[in-house]
Amino acid sequence: MKLAQGFFHSRPQAVIHACFLLVFLFSSFLTWREAEVLKDTYELNQQASLNMLSGELDRQFQFSLDQLLFYRNMLQQVMRAPAESNDMRLQLQNFALLRRQPIWHLYASATRGLPLTGIADSQLARFPLLKRDNERMRKELVATLVMSLILQLNDAGKDFHSRLWYLSRSGFWLSSTPLLHDNETLSHFEQSTKAFWFTSMRPEINPLRQSRWSGLYATARERDVLTLSLPLDLDGYWYGVLAMDFPANRISQQLQQALPQRAKGSLLFYNTHFTLLASTAGSKTLVEQFTPTQLHRLTKAISLGGQGTLRLGLRHVSWVKTHNAEGVLIKVDTLRQGLASDTGRVALALLGMWLLFTLVLLLSHQAIFRLVGRMLKMQETFRWRASHDGLTKMLNRTAFFEQAEALIQESQQRNIPFSVIQLDLDHFKQINDNYGHEAGDRVLSYAAAVIHETIGEATAGRVGGEEFCIVLSASASEARDVAERVRLTLARKQVFAGNSAWLRISASLGVASSQETGEYNFDSLRSIADRRLYLAKATGRNRVCDRD
C-alpha cells in the first residue's frame, strides 16, 4: 500500500495513463463481448431463416415425391386387379392395330383422359432397355389409362413440378403435358430412355428400388431441368419409371417467394457435387463471389456438416443440406447486407456508443492530464518558492540549513573535510540609503549570480539581508581558494545603480573547516566562520579571513 502511494505521489501522470488505459481496455472488452453475442445472434438468425427456407423447399419436394409414390401404388394396385371398362376394352382392341403405327395414341375413353403415346413394335429394337410382354403389357396399359384419368385432374398452375409422367419399358409413356407434334416423339423417347434418371432405375444399379435425383440437363422444352424418378416394379418385374421434372427457373421462383421480403443476400441451391441448380434473382454463383482458397474452405466445411456458418472476407455464408434433391441451400450476405439487418443495426449502435465513450474518455484523459500537469507545476513552483529566496533565486535560510546538515553528515560518513564560508557585502546599508532599495536589490542579485558561477558544485544560500553562506566538502585551503575567487569576481565588475551611477562592490568572507576542530558540527563551524567574517571587516573589509 505504501509502495503504491509512493508511486502515485512520485509519478501521478503515469498512474492517470494506467487508469484510463484500464478503463479503455475494459470498455473495449465489454464491447467485444457484446459484439460476439450479436454475431452469434446474427448467425443463429441466419441459420434459422435458412432452415425455414430449406424446410419449405423440402416440403415441396416431399409433396412431389408423395405424388409419385401415390401413382406407383395406384398402378401396382390396378395391375394386380385390372378393372376394364367397356371403353377401355374397346381401346385395347384398337391397340392391336395401333401398335404397328410408327407413333400411336391411346385414350381411356373418347372424351376423357390424357393420351398414352407409344412407338411401333418395329421401333422397339432400337432401345436396349425396352421390352414388350403382351400379358404384362395389357395390365400395364389398363393401369396407365386409369392413371391418365386421374392425372388430367391436376392443376398445372399450382404444381411445383412442370411435368409428371410415366415412361414404360413397353415403349409408351403418359405425360401430364403431352408433346404437341408427333415428329418430336421418337427423338424425345430416345433421349429419355438414355437419361440417367431412367437408366439408373435398373435393378442391378438400384437394387433397393429407391427414388433418384438427376443432375441438371436440357430437354426439348426446357434448358435446365432436375428430374426425380421412381421405379415401378411388380412381382419382381421392372415395368417402367415414374418421373417428375422440376425446371431450375421454377425452383428459383420458389426460393424467391419463400425468401422473406426484408431478407437480403444471395440464395443459392447446389447439389452435392456443387453444381448450381437454382438461385434467387440477381444472385452470383459461388465462383463469382469467392476466391479459389475461400471456395475450398467453404466446400470443405459443407462436406463435413449438414449445416453451419462461415465468414469469408466481408461475406457471411450460411448453409443447410436439404433432405430431398440431394442438395445444399446456401445463403450469402455481404457486410452491407448484414449491417442492414436488425442485428446489424444494433451492432452499429453498439459501435457508435463505444466510439462516443472512447472519445469522451480521451477528452477526459486530456483534461485531467493537463489539470494534473498544471497542479504539479504549481506544486513545484510552491515547493521552489518555499525553499528559495525570490530575489536572488538562492536557497533561503531554512532550506540551506537543511541541506547543509545533510552534506556535513555525508562528509562525516565519507571521512572527508567539510568547510563553511560566510560572506557579507561591504557597506550594503550605504547603498540602500544612498541609491535606494532597487539598487540594493540589483547588488544582491549580482552577488548571488557571482557566487553561483564561482563555487562550482558547492551549495550556497542567502541567510540574512546581505549575508550569504557557502558549504562544500573541501579542505580549509580549498575553501579559502573558493572564497578568494568569489571575492575577486565580485570586486572586478561594477553594478548599475540607476541615474547613470555605477557601483563597485566588495565582500568580506570568513572560512572555517572541520580540519581545524575535528568536529562535524555545522552550527559550530558556521559560528567560527561568522566570527572570522567580522574579523575580516574589522581589519579593512574586502578580504578573506580563515584564521582567528
C-alpha positions as CSV (number, residue, x, y, z in Angstrom):
1,M,0.0,0.0,0.0
2,K,2.8,2.4,0.9
3,L,4.6,1.4,-2.2
4,A,1.5,2.2,-4.4
5,Q,1.0,5.5,-2.6
6,G,4.7,6.4,-3.1
7,F,4.4,5.6,-6.8
8,F,1.3,7.7,-7.2
9,H,3.0,10.7,-5.5
10,S,6.2,10.3,-7.5
11,R,4.6,9.6,-10.9
12,P,0.9,10.7,-10.8
13,Q,0.7,11.2,-14.6
14,A,1.8,7.6,-15.2
15,V,-1.0,6.5,-12.8
16,I,-3.5,8.6,-14.8
17,H,-2.4,6.9,-18.0
18,A,-2.7,3.5,-16.5
19,C,-6.1,4.1,-15.0
20,F,-7.5,5.5,-18.3
21,L,-5.9,2.6,-20.2
22,L,-7.6,0.1,-17.9
23,V,-11.0,1.8,-18.4
24,F,-10.5,1.8,-22.2
25,L,-9.4,-1.9,-22.2
26,F,-12.4,-2.8,-20.0
27,S,-14.9,-0.9,-22.1
28,S,-13.4,-2.4,-25.3
29,F,-13.6,-5.9,-23.8
30,L,-17.2,-5.4,-22.9
31,T,-18.0,-4.1,-26.3
32,W,-16.2,-7.0,-27.9
33,R,-18.1,-9.5,-25.8
34,E,-21.4,-7.7,-26.8
35,A,-20.3,-7.9,-30.4
36,E,-19.6,-11.6,-30.1
37,V,-23.1,-12.1,-28.7
38,L,-24.6,-10.1,-31.6
39,K,-22.5,-12.1,-34.1
40,D,-23.8,-15.4,-32.6
41,T,-27.3,-14.0,-32.6
42,Y,-26.9,-13.0,-36.3
43,E,-25.6,-16.4,-37.2
44,L,-28.4,-18.1,-35.4
45,N,-31.0,-15.9,-37.1
46,Q,-29.4,-16.6,-40.5
47,Q,-29.3,-20.3,-39.8
48,A,-33.0,-20.3,-38.6
49,S,-34.1,-18.4,-41.6
50,L,-32.2,-20.8,-43.9
51,N,-33.7,-23.8,-42.1
52,M,-37.1,-22.4,-42.7
53,L,-36.4,-21.9,-46.4
54,S,-34.9,-25.4,-46.6
55,G,-37.9,-26.8,-44.8
56,E,-40.2,-25.1,-47.3
57,L,-38.3,-26.4,-50.2
58,D,-38.1,-29.9,-48.7
59,R,-41.9,-29.9,-48.2
60,Q,-42.4,-29.0,-51.9
61,F,-40.1,-31.8,-53.0
62,Q,-41.6,-34.2,-50.4
63,F,-45.1,-33.5,-51.7
64,S,-44.0,-34.2,-55.2
65,L,-42.3,-37.5,-54.1
66,D,-45.5,-38.4,-52.2
67,Q,-47.4,-37.9,-55.5
68,L,-45.0,-40.3,-57.3
69,L,-45.5,-42.8,-54.5
70,F,-49.3,-42.5,-54.8
71,Y,-49.2,-43.1,-58.5
72,R,-46.9,-46.0,-58.1
73,N,-49.1,-47.6,-55.5
74,M,-52.2,-46.9,-57.7
75,L,-50.5,-48.5,-60.7
76,Q,-49.5,-51.5,-58.7
77,Q,-53.0,-52.0,-57.3
78,V,-54.7,-51.7,-60.7
79,M,-52.2,-54.1,-62.3
80,R,-52.9,-56.6,-59.6
81,A,-56.6,-56.5,-60.2
82,P,-57.3,-54.7,-63.5
83,A,-60.8,-53.2,-63.8
84,E,-61.5,-52.9,-67.5
85,S,-64.5,-50.7,-68.6
86,N,-66.2,-51.1,-72.0
87,D,-64.3,-48.0,-73.3
88,M,-61.0,-49.5,-72.1
89,R,-61.7,-52.9,-73.8
90,L,-62.5,-51.0,-77.0
91,Q,-59.3,-49.1,-76.7
92,L,-57.3,-52.2,-76.0
93,Q,-58.8,-53.9,-79.1
94,N,-57.8,-50.8,-81.1
95,F,-54.3,-51.1,-79.7
96,A,-53.7,-54.4,-81.7
97,L,-53.9,-52.2,-84.8
98,L,-52.3,-49.1,-83.4
99,R,-49.1,-50.8,-82.2
100,R,-48.0,-51.3,-85.8
101,Q,-48.0,-47.5,-86.4
102,P,-44.7,-45.5,-86.0
103,I,-46.4,-43.2,-83.4
104,W,-49.7,-44.1,-81.8
105,H,-52.0,-42.6,-79.2
106,L,-54.4,-44.4,-76.8
107,Y,-57.1,-42.8,-74.7
108,A,-59.1,-44.2,-71.8
109,S,-62.3,-43.0,-73.5
110,A,-63.3,-40.9,-76.4
111,T,-63.9,-37.8,-74.1
112,R,-61.7,-38.2,-71.1
113,G,-58.1,-38.8,-70.1
114,L,-54.7,-37.8,-71.3
115,P,-53.2,-39.8,-74.2
116,L,-50.8,-42.7,-73.9
117,T,-48.2,-42.2,-76.6
118,G,-46.1,-45.0,-77.9
119,I,-43.9,-46.3,-80.8
120,A,-44.4,-49.3,-83.1
121,D,-43.2,-52.8,-82.3
122,S,-40.7,-52.4,-85.2
123,Q,-39.0,-49.4,-83.4
124,L,-38.5,-51.2,-80.1
125,A,-35.3,-52.9,-81.1
126,R,-33.6,-49.5,-81.2
127,F,-33.9,-49.3,-77.4
128,P,-31.9,-51.9,-75.4
129,L,-33.8,-51.4,-72.1
130,L,-37.3,-51.7,-73.7
131,K,-39.2,-55.0,-73.9
132,R,-42.8,-55.9,-74.7
133,D,-44.5,-58.8,-72.8
134,N,-48.1,-58.9,-74.1
135,E,-49.6,-60.4,-70.9
136,R,-47.9,-57.9,-68.6
137,M,-48.4,-55.1,-71.1
138,R,-52.2,-55.4,-71.1
139,K,-52.3,-55.0,-67.3
140,E,-49.9,-52.1,-67.6
141,L,-51.9,-50.4,-70.3
142,V,-55.1,-50.6,-68.2
143,A,-53.4,-49.2,-65.1
144,T,-51.8,-46.4,-67.1
145,L,-55.2,-45.5,-68.7
146,V,-56.7,-45.3,-65.2
147,M,-53.7,-43.0,-64.2
148,S,-54.5,-40.8,-67.2
149,L,-58.0,-40.2,-65.9
150,I,-56.6,-39.0,-62.6
151,L,-53.7,-37.1,-64.0
152,Q,-55.9,-34.9,-66.1
153,L,-57.5,-33.5,-63.0
154,N,-54.2,-32.0,-61.8
155,D,-53.9,-28.2,-61.9
156,A,-50.6,-27.5,-63.7
157,G,-50.6,-23.9,-62.5
158,K,-50.4,-25.0,-58.8
159,D,-47.9,-27.8,-59.2
160,F,-44.3,-27.3,-58.2
161,H,-43.2,-29.6,-61.0
162,S,-43.6,-28.8,-64.6
163,R,-44.4,-32.4,-65.7
164,L,-45.3,-35.7,-64.2
165,W,-45.0,-38.7,-66.4
166,Y,-44.6,-42.4,-66.7
167,L,-42.2,-44.0,-69.1
168,S,-42.8,-47.7,-69.7
169,R,-40.3,-50.3,-70.9
170,S,-43.1,-51.5,-73.2
171,G,-42.5,-48.5,-75.4
172,F,-45.1,-45.9,-74.4
173,W,-45.5,-43.0,-72.0
174,L,-48.1,-40.9,-70.2
175,S,-47.3,-37.3,-69.6
176,S,-49.2,-34.5,-67.8
177,T,-48.0,-32.2,-70.6
178,P,-48.2,-34.2,-73.9
179,L,-46.0,-33.4,-76.8
180,L,-47.7,-31.2,-79.4
181,H,-46.1,-32.8,-82.5
182,D,-45.6,-36.4,-83.4
183,N,-42.4,-35.7,-85.1
184,E,-40.8,-34.9,-81.7
185,T,-41.9,-38.2,-80.2
186,L,-39.2,-40.6,-81.4
187,S,-36.3,-38.3,-80.6
188,H,-37.7,-37.4,-77.3
189,F,-38.3,-41.1,-76.5
190,E,-34.8,-41.9,-77.4
191,Q,-33.4,-39.1,-75.3
192,S,-35.5,-40.1,-72.3
193,T,-34.5,-43.8,-72.3
194,K,-30.8,-42.8,-72.3
195,A,-31.2,-40.3,-69.5
196,F,-29.7,-41.1,-66.1
197,W,-33.0,-40.8,-64.3
198,F,-34.3,-43.7,-66.4
199,T,-31.2,-45.9,-66.7
200,S,-30.3,-45.6,-63.0
201,M,-33.6,-47.4,-62.2
202,R,-32.3,-50.8,-63.5
203,P,-32.4,-53.4,-60.7
204,E,-28.7,-54.0,-60.9
205,I,-28.0,-50.3,-60.4
206,N,-30.8,-49.6,-57.9
207,P,-31.4,-52.8,-56.0
208,L,-33.2,-51.1,-53.2
209,R,-35.7,-49.5,-55.7
210,Q,-35.3,-46.0,-54.2
211,S,-36.1,-42.7,-55.8
212,R,-33.2,-40.9,-57.6
213,W,-32.5,-37.3,-58.4
214,S,-30.8,-36.4,-61.7
215,G,-28.4,-33.6,-62.3
216,L,-29.3,-30.6,-64.4
217,Y,-29.9,-31.4,-68.1
218,A,-31.7,-29.9,-71.1
219,T,-34.8,-31.2,-72.7
220,A,-36.6,-30.3,-75.9
221,R,-38.8,-27.9,-74.0
222,E,-36.6,-26.6,-71.1
223,R,-33.0,-25.7,-70.8
224,D,-32.2,-26.7,-67.2
225,V,-34.3,-29.4,-65.6
226,L,-34.0,-31.5,-62.4
227,T,-35.8,-34.8,-62.5
228,L,-37.0,-37.0,-59.7
229,S,-37.6,-40.6,-60.7
230,L,-39.1,-43.7,-59.1
231,P,-39.1,-47.3,-60.4
232,L,-42.4,-49.2,-61.0
233,D,-42.0,-52.9,-60.1
234,L,-44.5,-55.7,-59.6
235,D,-43.7,-59.3,-58.7
236,G,-40.0,-58.7,-59.3
237,Y,-40.5,-57.3,-62.8
238,W,-39.4,-53.8,-63.8
239,Y,-42.2,-52.1,-65.7
240,G,-41.0,-48.6,-66.1
241,V,-40.2,-45.3,-64.4
242,L,-42.4,-42.6,-62.9
243,A,-40.8,-39.2,-63.1
244,M,-41.3,-35.5,-62.3
245,D,-39.4,-32.6,-63.9
246,F,-38.5,-29.5,-62.0
247,P,-37.2,-26.6,-64.1
248,A,-34.4,-24.6,-62.5
249,N,-36.3,-21.4,-63.0
250,R,-39.4,-22.7,-61.1
251,I,-37.2,-23.8,-58.2
252,S,-35.6,-20.2,-58.3
253,Q,-39.1,-18.7,-58.2
254,Q,-40.0,-20.9,-55.2
255,L,-36.9,-19.7,-53.4
256,Q,-37.7,-16.1,-54.2
257,Q,-41.2,-16.5,-52.9
258,A,-40.1,-18.3,-49.8
259,L,-37.5,-15.6,-49.0
260,P,-38.9,-13.0,-46.6
261,Q,-39.5,-9.6,-48.0
262,R,-36.9,-7.9,-45.7
263,A,-34.3,-10.5,-46.2
264,K,-31.3,-9.6,-48.4
265,G,-28.4,-11.6,-49.8
266,S,-27.9,-14.3,-52.3
267,L,-29.8,-17.6,-52.0
268,L,-28.2,-20.5,-54.0
269,F,-29.3,-24.1,-54.4
270,Y,-26.5,-26.5,-55.2
271,N,-26.3,-30.3,-55.5
272,T,-23.8,-32.3,-53.5
273,H,-21.3,-32.0,-56.5
274,F,-21.6,-28.3,-56.2
275,T,-23.4,-27.8,-59.5
276,L,-25.7,-24.8,-59.3
277,L,-29.4,-25.9,-59.5
278,A,-31.2,-22.7,-58.8
279,S,-30.7,-19.2,-57.3
280,T,-32.7,-16.1,-56.4
281,A,-32.9,-13.3,-58.9
282,G,-29.6,-11.4,-59.3
283,S,-27.6,-13.9,-57.2
284,K,-24.0,-14.5,-58.3
285,T,-22.5,-18.0,-58.2
286,L,-20.0,-19.0,-55.5
287,V,-17.2,-18.9,-58.1
288,E,-18.1,-15.3,-58.9
289,Q,-18.2,-14.3,-55.2
290,F,-15.2,-16.1,-53.7
291,T,-11.5,-16.7,-54.4
292,P,-10.4,-20.3,-55.0
293,T,-9.0,-20.5,-51.5
294,Q,-12.2,-19.3,-49.9
295,L,-14.2,-21.6,-52.1
296,H,-12.1,-24.5,-51.0
297,R,-12.8,-23.7,-47.3
298,L,-16.5,-23.4,-48.0
299,T,-16.8,-26.7,-49.9
300,K,-14.8,-28.5,-47.3
301,A,-16.9,-27.1,-44.4
302,I,-20.2,-28.1,-46.3
303,S,-18.9,-31.6,-47.0
304,L,-18.2,-32.1,-43.2
305,G,-21.5,-30.8,-41.8
306,G,-25.2,-30.8,-42.5
307,Q,-25.5,-27.1,-41.7
308,G,-23.2,-24.3,-40.5
309,T,-22.0,-20.8,-40.9
310,L,-18.7,-19.4,-42.2
311,R,-17.2,-15.9,-42.6
312,L,-15.2,-15.4,-45.8
313,G,-13.7,-12.0,-46.1
314,L,-16.5,-9.4,-45.9
315,R,-19.2,-12.1,-46.6
316,H,-21.1,-14.3,-44.3
317,V,-22.2,-17.7,-45.6
318,S,-24.9,-20.0,-44.1
319,W,-25.8,-23.4,-45.4
320,V,-28.1,-26.3,-44.8
321,K,-28.3,-29.6,-46.7
322,T,-31.8,-30.5,-47.9
323,H,-33.4,-33.9,-47.3
324,N,-34.6,-34.1,-50.9
325,A,-33.0,-33.3,-54.2
326,E,-29.6,-34.2,-52.7
327,G,-28.8,-30.5,-52.5
328,V,-27.5,-27.8,-50.2
329,L,-29.1,-24.4,-49.7
330,I,-26.6,-21.6,-49.3
331,K,-27.2,-18.0,-48.3
332,V,-24.5,-15.4,-48.8
333,D,-24.7,-12.0,-47.2
334,T,-22.4,-9.1,-47.8
335,L,-21.2,-6.8,-45.0
336,R,-23.6,-4.1,-46.1
337,Q,-26.5,-6.5,-46.1
338,G,-25.5,-7.8,-42.7
339,L,-25.4,-4.3,-41.3
340,A,-28.8,-3.6,-42.8
341,S,-30.4,-6.4,-40.7
342,D,-31.9,-5.8,-37.2
343,T,-28.8,-7.3,-35.6
344,G,-26.5,-5.3,-37.8
345,R,-28.2,-2.0,-36.8
346,V,-27.8,-3.0,-33.1
347,A,-24.1,-3.7,-33.8
348,L,-23.7,-0.2,-35.5
349,A,-25.4,1.4,-32.5
350,L,-23.1,-0.5,-30.2
351,L,-20.0,0.6,-32.2
352,G,-21.3,4.2,-32.2
353,M,-21.7,4.1,-28.4
354,W,-18.2,2.6,-28.0
355,L,-16.7,5.3,-30.2
356,L,-18.6,8.0,-28.4
357,F,-17.4,6.6,-25.0
358,T,-13.9,6.4,-26.3
359,L,-14.0,10.0,-27.5
360,V,-15.3,11.2,-24.1
361,L,-12.7,9.1,-22.4
362,L,-9.9,10.6,-24.5
363,L,-11.2,14.1,-23.8
364,S,-11.5,13.4,-20.1
365,H,-8.0,12.0,-20.1
366,Q,-6.6,15.1,-21.8
367,A,-8.4,17.4,-19.4
368,I,-7.4,15.5,-16.3
369,F,-3.8,15.1,-17.6
370,R,-3.5,18.8,-18.2
371,L,-5.1,19.6,-14.9
372,V,-2.7,17.3,-13.0
373,G,0.2,18.7,-15.1
374,R,-0.7,22.3,-14.0
375,M,-1.1,21.2,-10.4
376,L,2.3,19.5,-10.5
377,K,3.8,22.6,-12.0
378,M,2.1,24.7,-9.4
379,Q,3.2,22.3,-6.7
380,E,6.8,22.5,-8.0
381,T,6.5,26.3,-8.0
382,F,5.3,26.4,-4.4
383,R,8.0,24.0,-3.4
384,W,10.7,26.1,-5.0
385,R,9.3,29.3,-3.5
386,A,9.2,27.6,-0.1
387,S,12.9,26.8,-0.3
388,H,14.4,29.7,-2.3
389,D,14.8,33.4,-2.0
390,G,12.6,35.2,-4.5
391,L,15.2,37.9,-5.3
392,T,18.5,36.1,-5.5
393,K,17.0,32.6,-6.6
394,M,19.3,31.1,-4.0
395,L,18.3,28.7,-1.2
396,N,16.6,30.5,1.7
397,R,17.9,30.2,5.3
398,T,15.7,27.2,6.3
399,A,16.3,25.2,3.1
400,F,20.0,26.0,3.1
401,F,20.5,24.9,6.7
402,E,18.6,21.6,6.0
403,Q,20.9,20.8,3.0
404,A,24.0,21.9,5.0
405,E,23.2,19.5,7.7
406,A,22.7,16.7,5.2
407,L,26.0,17.5,3.5
408,I,28.0,17.6,6.7
409,Q,26.7,14.2,7.7
410,E,27.6,12.8,4.3
411,S,31.1,14.2,4.6
412,Q,31.5,12.7,8.1
413,Q,30.4,9.3,6.8
414,R,32.9,9.5,4.0
415,N,35.6,10.9,6.3
416,I,36.4,13.9,4.1
417,P,36.8,17.5,5.3
418,F,33.9,19.9,5.4
419,S,34.1,23.7,5.2
420,V,31.8,26.7,5.7
421,I,32.2,30.2,4.1
422,Q,30.3,33.1,5.5
423,L,30.0,36.1,3.1
424,D,28.8,39.7,3.8
425,L,28.6,42.6,1.4
426,D,30.6,45.6,2.5
427,H,28.8,48.9,3.1
428,F,25.5,47.5,1.8
429,K,23.5,49.8,4.1
430,Q,25.0,52.8,2.5
431,I,24.0,51.5,-0.9
432,N,20.3,51.3,0.2
433,D,20.5,54.7,1.9
434,N,22.2,56.5,-1.0
435,Y,20.8,54.8,-4.1
436,G,17.6,53.1,-2.8
437,H,16.4,49.6,-2.3
438,E,16.1,49.0,-6.0
439,A,19.9,49.4,-6.4
440,G,20.4,47.3,-3.3
441,D,18.3,44.5,-5.0
442,R,20.5,44.7,-8.1
443,V,23.6,44.4,-6.0
444,L,22.2,41.3,-4.2
445,S,21.1,39.7,-7.4
446,Y,24.6,40.3,-8.9
447,A,26.3,38.9,-5.8
448,A,24.1,35.8,-6.0
449,A,24.9,35.2,-9.7
450,V,28.7,35.6,-9.0
451,I,28.5,33.1,-6.2
452,H,26.7,30.5,-8.3
453,E,29.2,30.9,-11.2
454,T,32.2,30.7,-8.9
455,I,31.6,28.0,-6.4
456,G,31.0,25.1,-8.8
457,E,29.4,22.1,-7.0
458,A,29.3,23.8,-3.6
459,T,26.0,24.8,-2.0
460,A,25.1,28.4,-1.3
461,G,22.2,30.2,0.3
462,R,21.1,33.6,1.4
463,V,21.0,33.5,5.2
464,G,20.5,37.2,6.0
465,G,19.9,40.6,4.4
466,E,23.2,40.9,2.6
467,E,24.7,37.8,4.2
468,F,25.4,34.6,2.2
469,C,26.8,31.2,3.3
470,I,28.6,28.6,1.3
471,V,29.2,24.9,2.3
472,L,31.4,22.5,0.5
473,S,33.1,19.2,1.0
474,A,36.7,20.5,0.8
475,S,39.8,21.2,2.9
476,A,40.5,24.5,4.5
477,S,42.9,25.6,1.8
478,E,40.5,24.6,-1.0
479,A,37.7,26.5,0.8
480,R,39.9,29.6,1.1
481,D,40.7,29.4,-2.7
482,V,36.9,29.3,-3.4
483,A,36.3,32.3,-1.1
484,E,39.1,34.2,-2.7
485,R,37.7,33.6,-6.2
486,V,34.3,34.8,-5.1
487,R,35.8,38.0,-3.5
488,L,37.9,38.8,-6.6
489,T,35.0,38.2,-9.0
490,L,32.7,40.4,-7.0
491,A,35.2,43.2,-6.9
492,R,36.1,43.0,-10.6
493,K,32.8,44.4,-12.0
494,Q,30.6,47.3,-11.4
495,V,26.8,47.2,-10.8
496,F,24.4,49.8,-12.4
497,A,22.7,51.6,-9.5
498,G,20.4,53.9,-11.6
499,N,20.6,57.5,-12.7
500,S,23.8,56.8,-14.6
501,A,25.5,55.6,-11.3
502,W,27.7,52.5,-11.3
503,L,28.8,50.8,-8.0
504,R,31.8,48.7,-7.3
505,I,31.1,46.3,-4.5
506,S,33.2,44.2,-2.3
507,A,32.6,41.5,0.3
508,S,34.3,40.2,3.4
509,L,34.5,36.4,3.9
510,G,35.1,34.1,6.8
511,V,36.2,30.5,6.4
512,A,36.0,27.5,8.9
513,S,36.8,23.9,8.3
514,S,36.4,20.6,10.1
515,Q,40.1,20.0,9.7
516,E,40.7,22.6,12.3
517,T,38.4,21.3,15.0
518,G,38.0,17.7,14.0
519,E,34.3,18.1,14.6
520,Y,31.4,17.8,12.1
521,N,29.0,20.3,13.6
522,F,27.5,22.8,11.2
523,D,26.4,25.3,13.8
524,S,29.9,25.3,15.4
525,L,31.7,25.7,12.0
526,R,29.3,28.5,10.9
527,S,29.9,30.3,14.2
528,I,33.6,30.2,13.6
529,A,33.2,31.4,10.0
530,D,30.9,34.2,11.2
531,R,33.5,35.3,13.8
532,R,36.2,35.4,11.1
533,L,33.9,37.3,8.8
534,Y,33.6,40.1,11.3
535,L,37.3,39.9,11.9
536,A,37.8,40.5,8.1
537,K,35.5,43.5,8.3
538,A,37.4,44.8,11.3
539,T,40.7,44.5,9.6
540,G,39.8,46.5,6.5
541,R,37.0,44.7,4.6
542,N,37.2,43.2,1.1
543,R,39.3,40.3,2.3
544,V,39.1,36.6,3.3
545,C,39.9,35.6,6.9
546,D,40.5,31.9,7.6
547,R,42.2,32.2,11.0
548,D,41.5,33.9,14.3
